[in-house]
Amino acid sequence: MRGTLFKFELKKLFCTKINILAVTGSAAILLFLVLSSVYEAGPISREPAAALNGRVIDGQLMEELEPALKAENGVTVLQLAEGYEEYAPLLNMMMPVTGDEFDFSRFQGMGFYELRRQRIQQRMEKEGLTEAEKAYWEALEARVSKPFVYHFHSGPATLLKSFQALGFFILLLSAVGLSGVYARETADKMNQLLLCSRYGRKELYLIKFAAGIVWILAAAVLEFAALLIPLWAIYGMKGMGEMLQLVKPLSMLPYSIGQMLAVCVIIFLMAAVLFAAVTMLLSVITQNAAAITCGLLAYLIIDLFAQAPDRMRFLQAVWSLRPNAILMNTGFVNYRLIHLAGRYYMNYQAAPVIYTMIIIAALLAGRRQYRRLQVGK
C-alpha cells in the first residue's frame, strides 16, 4: 500500500500540467541561452583558442599583444585591432586581472603575475582578512603553477559559468512544483479526510516528502542535461584537467576546472534537495501554495541583488553559504573563510554539511507540524 501511495504521489508531481510546463520550459530556456551565447562567441572562439593551445602567458606573449591592442586618447585598452582576433581568448582570460586598460609597461617579464598578486592583496584587505586567513591562502597559492599555460577549455569553462542559471531555475521549479505538495489537499477541502485515514498519518508525510525529493532531483538532472549536451556537442569537454585560473585567474585554488565542476554538480544537487525540503516545510506550515511561491520569488530577488558588507565578517560568511553564491563561481574567488573547531573552511567545503543539517531539520519540523494537523492523534 505504501508503494502504491508513493507511485501515486510521483504521478501527481510528474504528470501535473504546470510541473511539466515548468520543467520543459526551463530546459528550453537554458538550451536557448546556451545556443545564443555560442552563436555570439562561437564563430571565432574555437579556432583561435586551438591555435593558442600550449602558449605560455609570459613576457614574450605580452610583446606580441602590444601591437594588437587599440589605443584611445593615449591609453591602451583591451580591444583588439583588426587582424588580431586570434588573441581574443587570451584577453578574455586576462581581463579580470588587468581591467579594461592595458598598460604594457607593467607587463614586462612576470608583470602580469605581480599585478594579479596586487589585486588579490587588495581584495583581501577590503574583506578584512586576518593574518591567519592570509597565511592559509598563501599556502594554497604556492601550489598554483606559474606561469599559466593556455589550453583550449571552452566546453567545461562555459559549463562551469552556467551553474548560476541552474541554481536560479531549480529554485523556481521548487517554488512552482512543490509548494502545493501538502497545501493542495487543504485547497481542495480534502485535508481532514486524508489526515484521519490509516496512511494519512506519518506514512503519508514521509511518502510526499520522498516523492518531492525524487521529482526535484529528476528536474535537476534534466536542467543540467539541457546545458551539458549542447556544450558537449559544440565544444566537447576537452580541458577538464586544465587549471582553474584559466577561467578564474584571481582564484588561488590549486585545482582543475574538472574538479571544480564536480564540486558544482554536488552543490547543485544538494541545493535542489535543500530548496525542495524548505519548500515542502513551508507547504506544511502555511497550507497556502500561492504564498509560498511568492515568498520564494521574493527570496530569489534578494539573492540576486543583496550583498553583505565586507567588514561584517559573520554576516558575509553566512551569506556566502547560500547555494547561488557558490554556483555563480564566486566561491572560487571568495577569500572569506569559515572558522570551525579550530580549522578554516571555504564556503563550498562547509556548505554540504550546513545543507544536510537544514534538510534534516526541515524534515523533522515538517513532520511535527503535520502531526498537529491530524485528527485523532
C-alpha positions as CSV (number, residue, x, y, z in Angstrom):
1,M,0.0,0.0,0.0
2,R,2.8,2.4,0.8
3,G,4.4,1.7,-2.5
4,T,1.1,2.4,-4.3
5,L,0.9,5.7,-2.4
6,F,4.4,6.6,-3.4
7,K,3.8,5.9,-7.0
8,F,0.6,7.9,-6.9
9,E,2.4,10.9,-5.4
10,L,5.1,10.6,-8.0
11,K,2.4,10.5,-10.7
12,K,0.9,13.7,-9.4
13,L,4.2,15.5,-9.5
14,F,5.4,14.2,-12.8
15,C,2.0,14.5,-14.7
16,T,0.7,17.8,-13.4
17,K,0.5,20.2,-16.3
18,I,2.1,23.1,-14.5
19,N,5.0,21.0,-13.5
20,I,5.5,19.6,-17.0
21,L,5.4,23.1,-18.4
22,A,7.8,24.5,-15.8
23,V,10.4,21.7,-16.3
24,T,10.3,21.7,-20.1
25,G,10.1,25.5,-20.3
26,S,13.1,26.0,-18.1
27,A,15.1,23.4,-20.0
28,A,14.1,25.1,-23.3
29,I,15.2,28.5,-22.0
30,L,18.6,27.1,-20.8
31,L,19.1,25.5,-24.2
32,F,18.3,28.7,-25.9
33,L,20.7,30.7,-23.7
34,V,23.5,28.2,-24.5
35,L,22.9,28.3,-28.2
36,S,22.6,32.1,-28.2
37,S,25.9,32.5,-26.3
38,V,27.6,30.1,-28.6
39,Y,26.3,31.9,-31.7
40,E,27.6,35.2,-30.4
41,A,31.1,34.0,-29.3
42,G,31.4,30.7,-31.1
43,P,32.3,31.6,-34.8
44,I,35.8,32.9,-33.9
45,S,36.4,31.2,-30.5
46,R,37.3,27.6,-31.3
47,E,39.9,28.1,-34.0
48,P,41.8,30.9,-32.3
49,A,41.7,29.0,-29.0
50,A,43.1,25.9,-30.7
51,A,45.9,28.0,-32.3
52,L,46.9,29.4,-28.9
53,N,47.0,25.9,-27.3
54,G,50.1,25.5,-25.2
55,R,51.1,29.2,-25.2
56,V,52.8,30.3,-22.0
57,I,51.5,33.6,-20.6
58,D,54.8,35.4,-20.2
59,G,56.7,38.5,-21.3
60,Q,57.1,37.2,-24.9
61,L,53.4,36.8,-25.3
62,M,52.9,40.3,-23.9
63,E,55.2,41.7,-26.5
64,E,53.1,40.0,-29.2
65,L,50.0,41.5,-27.8
66,E,51.2,45.1,-27.7
67,P,50.6,45.9,-31.4
68,A,47.3,44.0,-31.4
69,L,45.7,46.4,-28.9
70,K,43.9,49.7,-29.7
71,A,44.9,53.0,-28.2
72,E,42.2,55.5,-27.2
73,N,43.2,59.0,-26.0
74,G,46.7,57.8,-25.4
75,V,45.6,54.8,-23.3
76,T,45.9,51.2,-24.4
77,V,42.6,49.4,-23.9
78,L,41.7,45.7,-24.2
79,Q,40.2,46.0,-27.7
80,L,41.8,44.1,-30.5
81,A,42.8,45.8,-33.6
82,E,41.6,44.3,-36.9
83,G,43.5,41.2,-37.9
84,Y,44.5,40.2,-34.3
85,E,41.2,38.4,-33.4
86,E,43.1,35.2,-32.6
87,Y,44.2,36.7,-29.3
88,A,40.6,37.2,-28.1
89,P,40.6,34.1,-25.8
90,L,43.7,35.2,-24.0
91,L,42.5,38.7,-23.5
92,N,39.1,37.4,-22.2
93,M,41.1,35.4,-19.6
94,M,43.4,38.2,-18.6
95,M,40.7,40.9,-18.2
96,P,39.7,40.1,-14.6
97,V,43.4,40.9,-13.7
98,T,44.2,43.8,-16.0
99,G,40.9,45.5,-16.1
100,D,39.9,47.4,-19.3
101,E,43.1,49.3,-19.6
102,F,46.3,47.6,-20.6
103,D,49.5,49.3,-19.5
104,F,52.1,47.4,-21.4
105,S,55.0,48.8,-19.3
106,R,53.6,46.9,-16.3
107,F,53.6,43.5,-18.1
108,Q,57.3,43.1,-18.9
109,G,58.6,39.7,-17.6
110,M,56.4,38.4,-14.9
111,G,54.5,41.7,-14.5
112,F,51.1,40.0,-15.1
113,Y,51.6,37.8,-12.1
114,E,52.7,40.7,-10.0
115,L,49.6,42.6,-10.9
116,R,47.5,39.6,-10.1
117,R,49.2,39.3,-6.7
118,Q,48.4,43.0,-6.0
119,R,44.7,42.6,-7.0
120,I,44.4,39.6,-4.7
121,Q,46.0,41.5,-1.8
122,Q,43.7,44.5,-2.4
123,R,40.7,42.2,-2.2
124,M,42.0,40.6,1.0
125,E,42.4,43.9,2.6
126,K,39.0,45.0,1.5
127,E,37.4,41.9,3.1
128,G,39.4,42.4,6.3
129,L,41.2,39.0,6.4
130,T,43.2,38.1,9.4
131,E,46.9,37.2,9.1
132,A,46.0,33.5,9.7
133,E,43.5,33.6,6.9
134,K,46.1,35.2,4.6
135,A,48.6,32.5,5.5
136,Y,46.0,29.9,4.7
137,W,45.6,31.3,1.2
138,E,49.3,31.8,0.6
139,A,49.8,28.1,1.2
140,L,47.3,27.3,-1.5
141,E,48.6,29.9,-3.8
142,A,52.1,28.4,-3.6
143,R,50.6,25.3,-5.2
144,V,49.3,27.2,-8.2
145,S,51.6,26.6,-11.2
146,K,53.1,29.7,-12.9
147,P,53.4,30.9,-15.5
148,F,50.0,30.0,-16.7
149,V,49.8,27.8,-19.8
150,Y,46.8,28.4,-22.1
151,H,44.9,25.3,-23.4
152,F,41.5,25.1,-25.1
153,H,38.8,24.7,-22.4
154,S,35.7,26.4,-23.8
155,G,33.3,23.4,-23.1
156,P,34.0,22.9,-19.4
157,A,34.6,26.6,-18.8
158,T,31.2,27.6,-20.3
159,L,29.5,24.8,-18.3
160,L,31.2,26.0,-15.1
161,K,30.0,29.5,-15.7
162,S,26.4,28.3,-16.4
163,F,25.7,26.9,-12.9
164,Q,24.4,30.3,-11.7
165,A,21.5,29.9,-14.1
166,L,20.9,26.3,-13.0
167,G,20.7,27.5,-9.3
168,F,18.0,30.1,-10.1
169,F,16.0,27.7,-12.3
170,I,16.0,24.9,-9.7
171,L,14.7,27.3,-7.0
172,L,11.9,28.4,-9.4
173,L,11.0,24.8,-10.1
174,S,10.8,24.1,-6.3
175,A,8.5,27.1,-5.9
176,V,6.2,26.1,-8.7
177,G,6.2,22.3,-8.4
178,L,6.4,21.6,-4.7
179,S,4.6,24.5,-3.0
180,G,1.4,22.5,-3.2
181,V,2.6,19.1,-2.0
182,Y,1.0,19.4,1.4
183,A,-1.2,22.5,0.7
184,R,-3.1,21.1,-2.3
185,E,-5.4,19.0,-0.1
186,T,-6.3,22.0,2.0
187,A,-7.2,24.0,-1.1
188,D,-9.4,21.0,-2.3
189,K,-11.0,20.6,1.1
190,M,-9.6,17.1,1.3
191,N,-7.1,17.6,4.2
192,Q,-9.2,16.3,7.1
193,L,-10.3,13.2,5.1
194,L,-6.7,12.3,4.4
195,L,-5.4,13.1,7.9
196,C,-7.8,10.8,9.7
197,S,-7.2,7.9,7.3
198,R,-4.9,5.0,8.1
199,Y,-2.0,6.1,6.0
200,G,-2.7,9.8,6.4
201,R,-0.5,10.0,9.5
202,K,3.3,9.8,9.4
203,E,3.4,7.5,6.4
204,L,1.8,10.0,4.0
205,Y,4.0,12.8,5.2
206,L,7.2,10.8,4.5
207,I,5.8,9.5,1.2
208,K,5.1,13.0,0.0
209,F,8.5,14.2,1.1
210,A,10.3,11.4,-0.6
211,A,8.3,11.9,-3.8
212,G,9.2,15.6,-3.8
213,I,12.9,14.8,-3.5
214,V,12.7,12.4,-6.3
215,W,10.9,14.9,-8.5
216,I,13.3,17.8,-7.9
217,L,16.3,15.6,-8.5
218,A,14.9,14.4,-11.8
219,A,14.2,18.0,-12.7
220,A,17.8,19.0,-11.7
221,V,19.2,16.2,-13.9
222,L,17.1,17.4,-16.9
223,E,18.2,21.0,-16.4
224,F,21.8,20.0,-16.2
225,A,21.5,17.9,-19.3
226,A,20.0,20.9,-21.2
227,L,23.3,22.6,-20.7
228,L,25.7,19.7,-20.9
229,I,24.5,18.1,-24.1
230,P,24.7,21.1,-26.5
231,L,28.0,22.2,-25.0
232,W,29.4,18.7,-25.3
233,A,28.2,18.6,-29.0
234,I,29.6,22.0,-29.9
235,Y,32.8,22.3,-27.9
236,G,33.5,18.9,-26.5
237,M,34.7,18.6,-22.9
238,K,38.4,18.9,-23.6
239,G,40.1,21.0,-21.0
240,M,38.7,19.3,-17.9
241,G,42.2,18.9,-16.5
242,E,43.3,22.4,-17.1
243,M,43.9,24.8,-14.2
244,L,41.0,26.8,-12.7
245,Q,42.9,30.0,-13.2
246,L,42.2,29.9,-17.0
247,V,38.5,30.5,-16.0
248,K,39.0,32.4,-12.7
249,P,42.5,34.0,-12.8
250,L,42.1,35.6,-9.4
251,S,41.4,32.3,-7.7
252,M,44.1,30.8,-5.5
253,L,42.7,27.3,-5.6
254,P,45.2,24.8,-7.0
255,Y,42.6,22.7,-8.6
256,S,41.5,21.9,-12.2
257,I,38.3,23.0,-14.0
258,G,37.0,19.4,-13.9
259,Q,37.5,19.2,-10.1
260,M,35.5,22.5,-9.6
261,L,32.8,21.2,-12.0
262,A,32.4,18.1,-9.7
263,V,32.1,20.5,-6.7
264,C,29.4,22.5,-8.6
265,V,27.4,19.4,-9.5
266,I,27.4,18.2,-5.9
267,I,26.4,21.6,-4.6
268,F,23.7,21.9,-7.3
269,L,22.1,18.6,-6.5
270,M,22.3,19.3,-2.7
271,A,20.8,22.8,-3.4
272,A,17.9,21.1,-5.3
273,V,17.2,18.9,-2.3
274,L,17.6,21.9,0.1
275,F,15.2,24.1,-1.8
276,A,12.7,21.2,-2.1
277,A,12.9,20.5,1.7
278,V,12.4,24.1,2.6
279,T,9.5,24.5,0.1
280,M,7.7,21.4,1.5
281,L,8.2,22.6,5.0
282,L,6.6,25.9,4.2
283,S,3.8,23.9,2.4
284,V,3.1,22.1,5.7
285,I,3.2,25.2,7.8
286,T,1.3,27.7,5.6
287,Q,-1.0,25.3,3.7
288,N,-1.0,28.1,1.1
289,A,0.8,27.3,-2.2
290,A,0.5,30.9,-3.6
291,A,2.0,32.4,-0.5
292,I,5.0,30.0,-0.7
293,T,5.6,30.7,-4.4
294,C,5.6,34.5,-3.8
295,G,7.9,34.2,-0.8
296,L,10.4,32.1,-2.7
297,L,10.3,34.5,-5.6
298,A,11.0,37.4,-3.2
299,Y,14.0,35.4,-1.8
300,L,15.2,35.0,-5.4
301,I,15.2,38.7,-6.0
302,I,17.0,39.3,-2.7
303,D,19.6,36.7,-3.7
304,L,20.2,38.4,-7.0
305,F,20.8,41.9,-5.7
306,A,21.6,41.9,-2.0
307,Q,25.2,41.9,-0.8
308,A,26.7,41.6,2.7
309,P,29.1,44.4,3.7
310,D,32.8,43.3,3.5
311,R,33.5,44.3,7.1
312,M,30.6,42.4,8.6
313,R,32.5,39.1,8.8
314,F,29.9,36.8,10.3
315,L,27.1,38.1,8.0
316,Q,29.2,37.8,4.9
317,A,30.3,34.3,5.9
318,V,26.7,33.2,6.3
319,W,25.6,34.9,3.1
320,S,28.4,33.3,1.1
321,L,27.0,29.8,2.1
322,R,23.8,30.2,0.1
323,P,23.7,27.9,-2.9
324,N,23.7,30.5,-5.7
325,A,26.8,32.2,-4.1
326,I,28.8,29.1,-4.8
327,L,27.1,28.1,-8.1
328,M,27.9,31.5,-9.6
329,N,31.6,30.7,-9.0
330,T,32.1,33.5,-6.6
331,G,33.1,30.8,-4.1
332,F,36.2,30.2,-6.1
333,V,37.4,33.8,-5.6
334,N,35.8,34.4,-2.2
335,Y,38.6,34.7,0.3
336,R,36.4,34.9,3.4
337,L,37.0,31.7,5.4
338,I,34.7,30.0,7.9
339,H,36.4,29.1,11.2
340,L,35.0,26.0,12.9
341,A,36.6,23.7,15.5
342,G,40.0,25.4,15.2
343,R,40.2,24.9,11.4
344,Y,39.4,27.1,8.3
345,Y,37.0,26.0,5.7
346,M,36.0,27.6,2.3
347,N,32.3,28.1,1.7
348,Y,32.0,25.2,-0.7
349,Q,33.6,22.9,1.8
350,A,31.2,24.0,4.7
351,A,28.1,24.2,2.5
352,P,27.3,20.4,2.2
353,V,27.4,20.0,5.9
354,I,25.1,23.0,6.5
355,Y,22.7,22.0,3.8
356,T,22.4,18.5,5.2
357,M,21.6,19.9,8.6
358,I,18.9,22.2,7.2
359,I,17.4,19.4,5.2
360,I,17.1,17.1,8.2
361,A,15.8,20.0,10.3
362,A,13.1,20.7,7.7
363,L,12.1,17.1,7.5
364,L,11.7,16.8,11.3
365,A,10.0,20.2,11.7
366,G,7.6,19.4,8.9
367,R,6.7,16.1,10.4
368,R,6.0,17.7,13.8
369,Q,3.7,20.3,12.2
370,Y,2.0,17.6,10.1
371,R,1.1,15.6,13.2
372,R,-0.5,18.7,14.7
373,L,-2.9,18.8,11.8
374,Q,-4.1,15.2,12.2
375,V,-7.4,14.1,13.5
376,G,-7.2,11.6,16.4
377,K,-3.5,12.0,17.1
